[in-house]
Amino acid sequence: MTTTAATAASAPPSDTPSGLAWREGFAALGPAFHTELVPTPLPDPHWIAGSPDAAAVIGMAPGWLGSDAAVQVLSGNALLRGMRPLASVYSGHQFGVWAGQLGDGRAILLGETGNGHEVQLKGAGRTPYSRMGDGRAVLRSSVREFLCSEAMHALGIPTTRALALTGSPAPIAREEIETAAVVTRVAPSFVRFGHFEHFAARDQVAELRALADYVIDRYYPECRSAGEASGGNAYAALLRAVGERTAALLAQWQAVGFCHGVMNTDNMSILGLTIDYGPFQFLDAFVPGHICNHSDSQGRYAFNRQPQVAYWNLFCLGQALMPLIEDTELAQAALEPYRSLFPAEYMGRMRDKLGLAAAAEGDAQLVDDLLALLAAGAVDYTIFWHRLSQAVAAQDFSPVRDLFPDRAGWDAWAARYTERLAREDRPQAAARMQRTNPRFVLRNHLGELAIRAAKDGDFGPLHALQAVLARPFDEHPDHAEWAGFPPDWASSIEISCSS
């Protein structure tokens, strides 16, 4: 029997103490911004995984996560008192093309906690913005999002969090029949560039202003006292501030070798968070033009294009804010810092990876030449950096040298690096590298192994991988194989926008 949204509406709220209080938050903006609705219940939901760390962040009572009541609430089958579920409307550019109205097609915001975190279910059923979709998410993609959200947080990269993952035997049709799952996501805000584009495209200036004022007052209050650089214009200051956060985020992505895969404007967070984990990938071999999204036939979102795409998306945000900024020169000036801040942030990250405490002439060339060597040899990116960290500590570069087909090229670069490193405190350099270069990242094949086990009802590998990724800089000798080279079959894994 199919359970409908009407059934969910009649389900009584759960009174099991969760420790959570709720406030109005985004809902207060009114019906032009969202549609209130209840999730569509899932039959026979079961617990898969949770993040006690994320639970603590939102103020959840210890022990509630994973309880029977939590399974029901976080699968969309019950509500806690004070929740006000809704789906928000936005628009956006997808693969560089204006897509018009989009919105939360399978995400339902349950509400905002008393300490200012929004809690959202992904895969909780159809909404008015689902278009031709069913509003559901499948186990395969949900496992990937749950693991990567928490892994990125452990790497120190701004991200939405994953509070919980629940599953259901309900069949979901994609390329094949799969089973349903729901990820509970947490963030200070899920507002995207596309929210602003939506109201600008419809010439709804009052709503655009209300949204911008909400974001400024809640998340960027410093923009109210915008200085000369923003002409005293709070909305230009907002654009500048979002650009600064986005530049810092992209620098972190590029430094760790993370490919987002689908950087549409509706997948860009106004807070500079990594959001919407779809066809993502951490690089195996360092291939600058790597395309992780099988749906990206033109390579728009290739790894080395991500920084420029982010700027293009910021330009779209600037266009959307023009009815409020009302000055083209101010808007252009607000966008300009990204162009200098990203390379500065990126070089800062790369110096940390190399153990260099302060900038010196020639550092940029040293990094560029290293990346060229890595690319020429298709050297494994994560393994290289971890081995280099160990080599600096042990003063033995031979394990790193073994990674390069071009030994002479490596030797020449290593001589320059050793000379540069001589100006640093060696133990401090090694320590800096070891807390910057992870031993473990969520490689595609590791996620695939966890997914295969989960499909068979075994969540042990998922839990073990989650625990390792929560401490990515540790050695974890019992799971050393997860830090090794990917198997040959890893290159055949295809990740697309389908989920």
C-alpha positions in Angstrom: 0.0 0.0 0.0 1.3 3.4 -0.9 1.5 5.9 2.0 0.5 9.4 1.0 1.4 12.9 2.2 -2.1 13.1 3.6 -1.4 10.2 5.8 1.8 11.9 7.1 -0.2 15.0 7.9 -2.5 13.0 10.2 0.5 11.3 12.0 0.8 12.6 15.5 3.9 14.5 16.5 6.5 12.4 18.3 6.9 13.4 22.0 10.1 11.4 22.6 12.6 13.9 24.1 15.0 14.9 21.4 16.5 17.9 23.2 15.7 20.1 20.2 13.8 23.4 20.2 12.6 24.9 17.0 12.2 28.5 15.7 10.8 30.0 12.6 13.9 31.0 10.6 13.5 30.8 6.8 9.8 30.0 7.1 9.2 33.5 8.3 9.9 34.9 4.8 6.5 33.8 3.7 4.7 31.8 1.0 6.5 33.5 -1.9 9.7 31.6 -0.8 8.4 28.2 -0.1 5.5 25.7 0.1 4.6 24.2 3.5 4.0 20.5 3.3 4.8 17.3 5.2 7.2 14.5 4.1 5.8 11.5 2.4 6.3 8.5 4.8 8.5 5.6 3.9 7.4 2.0 4.6 9.4 0.0 7.1 12.2 2.5 7.7 15.4 1.3 9.3 18.5 2.9 10.8 21.7 2.9 8.8 24.1 5.4 10.2 24.3 8.7 12.2 26.8 11.4 13.2 26.9 12.0 16.9 29.2 14.9 16.2 26.6 16.6 14.0 23.9 15.7 16.6 25.9 17.6 19.2 26.2 20.6 17.0 22.5 21.1 16.7 21.9 20.4 20.5 20.3 17.0 20.2 19.9 15.0 23.4 22.6 12.3 23.7 21.1 8.9 22.8 18.2 10.2 20.8 19.9 9.7 17.5 19.3 6.1 16.3 16.3 5.6 18.6 13.0 4.3 17.2 11.6 7.8 17.4 14.5 9.2 15.5 14.1 6.7 12.7 10.5 7.7 12.2 11.2 11.4 12.3 14.3 11.3 10.1 12.6 9.1 7.5 9.7 11.5 7.2 7.1 9.4 9.0 6.6 11.7 12.0 7.2 15.2 13.2 8.6 16.7 16.4 6.5 19.4 18.0 7.6 22.8 16.7 8.7 21.6 13.3 7.3 23.5 10.3 8.3 21.5 7.2 8.6 23.2 3.9 10.2 23.1 0.4 11.8 26.2 -0.9 11.6 27.6 -4.5 14.7 28.7 -6.5 15.9 28.9 -10.0 19.3 28.6 -11.6 21.7 27.9 -14.4 22.5 24.3 -15.0 25.5 23.4 -17.1 25.7 27.1 -18.1 22.1 27.3 -19.4 19.2 29.1 -17.7 16.9 26.3 -16.4 14.2 28.5 -15.0 12.3 27.5 -11.9 13.8 24.6 -9.9 13.4 24.3 -6.1 13.6 21.6 -3.5 12.4 18.7 -5.6 13.2 16.0 -3.0 14.4 18.1 0.0 12.1 19.1 2.8 13.3 21.5 5.5 12.0 20.3 8.8 12.8 23.6 10.5 15.5 25.6 12.3 16.8 24.5 15.7 17.0 26.9 18.6 20.8 27.3 18.1 20.4 28.3 14.5 20.8 25.1 12.4 18.4 24.1 9.6 17.6 20.4 9.5 16.5 19.0 6.1 15.5 15.6 4.8 16.7 14.7 1.3 14.6 12.0 -0.3 11.5 12.6 1.8 9.0 12.6 -1.1 7.6 14.7 -3.9 7.2 18.5 -3.5 5.7 21.1 -5.8 9.2 21.6 -7.3 9.9 17.9 -8.1 8.9 18.5 -11.8 9.0 14.9 -13.3 10.8 13.4 -10.3 9.6 11.2 -7.6 11.1 13.2 -4.7 13.1 10.2 -3.5 16.7 9.4 -3.1 18.3 5.9 -3.5 20.6 4.1 -1.1 23.6 4.4 -3.5 23.7 8.2 -3.7 22.6 8.6 -0.1 25.5 6.6 1.3 27.9 8.7 -0.8 26.4 12.0 0.5 26.4 10.9 4.1 30.0 9.7 4.1 31.4 12.7 2.1 29.6 15.4 4.1 31.2 14.2 7.3 34.5 13.4 5.6 34.7 17.0 4.3 34.0 18.3 7.7 36.8 16.2 9.1 39.2 17.7 6.5 38.3 21.2 7.7 36.4 22.1 4.5 33.2 24.1 4.9 30.2 21.8 4.2 26.7 20.9 5.0 26.7 18.1 7.6 25.0 14.7 7.5 23.1 14.0 10.7 21.6 10.6 9.8 21.0 8.0 7.1 17.9 5.8 7.1 16.7 3.3 4.5 13.6 1.5 3.4 12.8 -1.5 1.1 10.6 0.8 -1.0 11.5 0.3 -4.6 12.8 3.4 -6.5 13.2 3.4 -10.3 16.4 4.8 -11.7 18.6 3.1 -14.4 17.5 0.0 -12.4 15.2 -0.6 -9.5 17.0 0.5 -6.2 15.9 0.9 -2.6 15.0 4.2 -1.0 17.0 6.1 1.6 16.8 9.5 3.3 19.8 11.7 4.4 19.2 14.2 7.1 21.3 17.3 6.3 22.3 20.1 8.6 23.5 23.6 7.8 23.2 27.2 9.1 21.3 27.9 5.9 20.5 26.1 2.6 20.0 29.3 0.7 21.7 29.1 -2.7 22.7 31.5 -5.5 19.6 30.2 -7.3 17.3 31.6 -4.7 18.3 35.1 -5.7 18.2 34.3 -9.4 14.7 33.1 -9.0 13.2 36.4 -7.8 15.5 38.6 -10.0 14.3 36.6 -13.1 10.7 37.2 -12.2 11.3 40.9 -11.4 10.1 40.4 -7.9 12.3 43.0 -6.4 10.4 43.2 -3.0 11.0 39.5 -2.5 14.6 39.8 -3.7 15.2 42.5 -1.2 13.5 40.6 1.6 15.7 37.6 0.9 18.9 39.6 0.7 18.0 41.4 4.0 17.3 38.1 5.7 20.7 36.7 4.6 22.6 39.9 5.6 20.9 40.2 9.0 21.3 36.5 9.8 24.7 35.6 8.3 26.5 38.8 7.1 25.6 41.6 9.6 28.9 43.3 8.9 27.6 44.2 5.5 25.2 46.7 7.1 28.2 48.9 7.8 29.7 48.5 4.4 32.8 50.6 3.8 34.2 52.6 0.9 35.1 49.4 -1.1 31.4 48.7 -1.4 30.2 52.3 -1.7 28.3 52.0 1.5 25.9 49.5 -0.3 25.0 46.6 1.9 24.1 44.4 -1.1 27.4 45.0 -2.9 29.1 44.2 0.3 27.1 40.9 0.4 28.2 40.0 -3.1 31.8 40.7 -2.1 31.6 38.7 1.1 30.0 35.7 -0.6 32.8 35.9 -3.2 35.4 35.9 -0.5 34.0 32.8 1.1 33.6 31.1 -2.2 37.3 31.8 -3.1 38.4 30.2 0.2 36.2 27.2 -0.4 37.5 26.6 -4.0 41.1 26.9 -2.8 40.4 24.1 -0.3 38.7 21.9 -3.0 41.6 22.3 -5.4 44.2 21.7 -2.8 42.7 18.5 -1.6 41.8 17.3 -5.1 38.0 17.4 -4.7 35.8 17.5 -7.8 32.2 18.7 -7.1 30.9 17.5 -10.5 27.8 19.7 -10.8 28.6 23.3 -10.0 25.3 24.7 -11.2 24.2 28.0 -9.6 21.5 26.2 -7.7 24.2 24.1 -6.1 26.2 27.0 -4.8 25.8 27.9 -1.1 25.4 31.6 -0.2 27.5 30.7 2.9 30.4 29.2 1.0 29.6 25.7 2.0 30.1 22.5 0.0 26.5 21.6 -0.8 24.6 18.9 -2.8 27.0 15.9 -3.0 26.0 14.3 -6.3 28.6 13.1 -8.8 31.6 14.2 -6.7 35.1 12.5 -6.6 38.4 12.9 -4.9 41.2 12.6 -7.6 43.0 9.3 -7.8 45.7 10.1 -10.4 46.4 13.8 -10.8 44.7 14.6 -14.1 43.9 18.3 -14.1 41.2 18.0 -16.7 39.5 15.1 -15.0 35.7 15.0 -15.3 34.0 13.1 -12.5 30.4 13.5 -13.7 29.4 11.1 -16.4 26.6 13.4 -17.4 29.0 16.3 -18.1 29.7 15.5 -21.7 31.3 18.9 -22.4 33.6 18.9 -19.4 32.2 22.1 -18.0 32.9 21.0 -14.5 36.3 19.4 -15.0 38.6 19.6 -11.9 40.8 22.4 -13.3 37.8 24.5 -14.4 36.1 24.7 -11.0 37.7 28.0 -9.9 36.6 29.8 -13.1 33.1 28.2 -12.9 32.8 29.6 -9.4 33.6 33.1 -10.6 31.0 32.6 -13.4 28.4 31.6 -10.8 29.3 34.6 -8.7 28.8 36.8 -11.8 25.3 35.3 -12.1 24.7 36.1 -8.4 25.9 39.7 -9.1 23.4 40.0 -12.0 20.6 38.8 -9.7 21.5 41.4 -7.1 21.7 44.3 -9.6 18.1 45.5 -8.8 19.4 46.1 -5.3 22.9 47.2 -5.9 21.8 49.6 -8.8 25.4 50.4 -9.8 27.3 48.3 -12.3 30.7 49.6 -11.2 29.9 48.7 -7.6 28.8 45.2 -8.6 31.9 44.7 -10.7 34.1 45.9 -7.9 32.4 43.5 -5.5 33.3 40.6 -7.8 36.9 41.6 -8.4 38.4 40.4 -5.1 37.7 36.8 -6.0 40.2 37.0 -8.9 43.0 37.8 -6.5 41.8 36.1 -3.4 41.4 32.6 -4.9 45.1 32.3 -6.1 46.3 33.8 -2.8 44.2 31.3 -0.8 45.2 28.5 -3.0 48.9 29.3 -2.7 48.5 29.4 1.1 47.0 26.0 1.0 49.7 24.6 -1.2 52.4 26.1 1.0 50.9 24.3 4.0 50.9 21.1 2.0 54.6 21.7 1.3 55.4 22.6 4.9 56.3 26.2 4.1 55.4 28.7 6.8 55.8 31.9 5.0 55.8 33.1 1.4 59.0 33.4 -0.6 59.9 34.3 -4.1 59.7 31.3 -6.4 57.0 29.4 -4.4 54.4 29.7 -7.1 56.8 28.3 -9.7 57.8 25.5 -7.4 54.1 24.6 -7.0 53.4 24.9 -10.8 56.4 22.7 -11.7 55.3 20.1 -9.1 51.8 19.9 -10.5 53.2 19.6 -14.0 55.3 16.6 -12.8 52.3 15.0 -11.1 50.1 15.5 -14.2 52.8 14.1 -16.6 53.1 11.0 -14.6 49.4 10.7 -13.6 50.7 10.3 -10.0 48.2 9.4 -7.3 47.4 12.8 -5.7 46.6 11.8 -2.1 49.4 9.2 -1.8 51.9 11.6 -3.1 51.2 14.3 -0.5 51.0 11.8 2.3 54.4 10.2 1.3 55.9 13.7 1.0 54.8 14.5 4.5 56.4 11.3 5.8 59.5 11.9 3.7 60.1 15.4 5.2 59.7 13.9 8.7 62.1 11.0 7.9 64.4 13.0 5.6 64.1 10.2 3.1 62.6 11.0 -0.3 63.0 7.6 -1.9 59.4 6.4 -1.4 58.2 9.6 -3.1 60.6 9.2 -6.0 59.2 5.8 -6.7 55.9 7.4 -7.6 57.3 9.2 -10.6 58.0 7.7 -14.1 60.2 10.7 -14.7 62.9 10.2 -12.1 65.2 12.8 -13.4 62.3 15.4 -13.4 61.5 14.5 -9.8 65.2 14.6 -8.7 65.5 18.1 -10.2 62.4 19.3 -8.5 63.3 17.7 -5.2 66.6 19.4 -5.1 64.9 22.8 -5.4 62.3 21.8 -2.8 65.0 20.7 -0.4 66.8 24.0 -0.8 63.6 25.9 -0.1 62.8 23.6 2.8 66.2 24.4 4.4 64.8 27.9 5.2 62.1 26.3 7.4 62.1 24.6 10.8 62.1 21.0 9.6 60.1 19.4 12.5 57.5 22.2 12.3 57.3 21.8 8.5 56.7 18.1 8.9 54.0 18.7 11.5 52.3 21.2 9.3 52.3 18.8 6.4 51.0 15.9 8.5 48.0 17.9 9.7 47.3 19.2 6.1 47.8 16.2 3.8 45.3 13.5 4.6 46.1 9.8 4.5 42.5 8.9 3.8 39.9 10.5 1.5 36.6 9.1 0.3 37.8 7.6 -3.0 35.1 6.4 -5.4 36.0 2.7 -4.9 35.8 2.9 -1.1 32.4 4.4 -1.4 31.4 1.7 -3.9 32.5 -1.1 -1.5 30.4 0.4 1.3 27.4 0.8 -1.1 27.7 -2.8 -2.2 27.7 -4.1 1.3 24.9 -1.8 2.3 22.7 -3.1 -0.5 23.2 -6.6 1.0 22.2 -5.3 4.4 25.6 -5.1 5.8 26.4 -1.6 7.2 29.6 -2.6 9.0 31.9 -1.4 6.1 30.0 1.9 6.0 30.5 2.4 9.7 34.2 1.5 9.6 34.8 3.8 6.7 32.9 6.6 8.5 35.1 6.2 11.5 38.3 6.3 9.5 37.2 9.3 7.5 36.4 11.1 10.7 40.2 11.1 11.5 41.7 11.3 8.0 45.2 12.4 9.1 45.7 9.4 11.4 47.4 6.3 10.2 44.7 3.7 11.0 47.0 0.7 10.6 44.0 -1.7 10.6 42.7 -0.1 7.5 45.9 0.6 5.7 44.6 -0.8 2.4 42.1 2.1 2.2 45.1 4.4 1.9 46.6 2.4 -1.0 46.3 2.7 -4.7 42.9 2.2 -6.2 42.1 -1.1 -7.8 42.0 -1.3 -11.6 38.2 -1.5 -11.6 37.9 1.9 -9.8 38.5 3.7 -13.1 35.3 2.1 -14.6 33.0 3.6 -11.9 30.6 6.0 -13.5 29.0 8.7 -11.3 26.2 10.8 -12.9 23.5 13.2 -11.8 21.1 10.3 -11.4 20.2 9.5 -7.8 
